[in-house]
């Protein structure tokens, strides 16, 4: 997810937003400004695919 604002704050660029569930089951989220977001997300997804492939073998 790449919103342009988070918690009411905006820096006029897309952010990397990660949504997660903690040990107690509570949903939460964090967001970061990443300089080269498109390439970062592409690399992240490639790593996720590699992990999924290992799990399925």
FIBARO-842410 format. One record per residue (C-alpha): x, y, z; residue in one letter. Coordinates in steps of 0.5 Angstrom, whole numbers, plus 2048, in hexadecimal, padded with zeros to 3 digits. Example, Ala and Ser with C-alpha at 12.3 -4.5 7.8 and 13.67 -1.06 7.14 Angstrom:
<atoms>
8197F7810A
81B7FE80ES
</atoms>
This chain:
<atoms>
800800800X
8038077FEX
7FF80C801X
801814800X
7FF815808X
7FF81180EX
7FC813815X
7FA81A812X
80181C810X
80381D809X
80A81E805X
80781E7FEX
80A8187FCX
8088117FDX
80980D803X
80B805804X
805803809X
8067FD80DX
7FF7FA810X
8007F4815X
7FD7F181BX
8017F0822X
8017EA826X
7FB7EC82AX
7F77ED823X
7F77F4823X
7F77F781CX
7FC7FD81BX
800800816X
807804814X
80980880FX
81080B80CX
81280F806X
81780B802X
81B80F7FDX
81A80A7F7X
8138077F9X
8118037F3X
8187FF7F2X
8187FE7FAX
8117FB7F9X
8137F77F3X
8197F47F7X
8157F37FDX
80F7EF7F9X
8157EB7F6X
8187E97FCX
8117E77FFX
8107E37F8X
8167DF7FAX
8147DE801X
80D7DB7FFX
8117D67FAX
8157D47FFX
80F7D2804X
80C7CF7FEX
8127CA7FDX
</atoms>
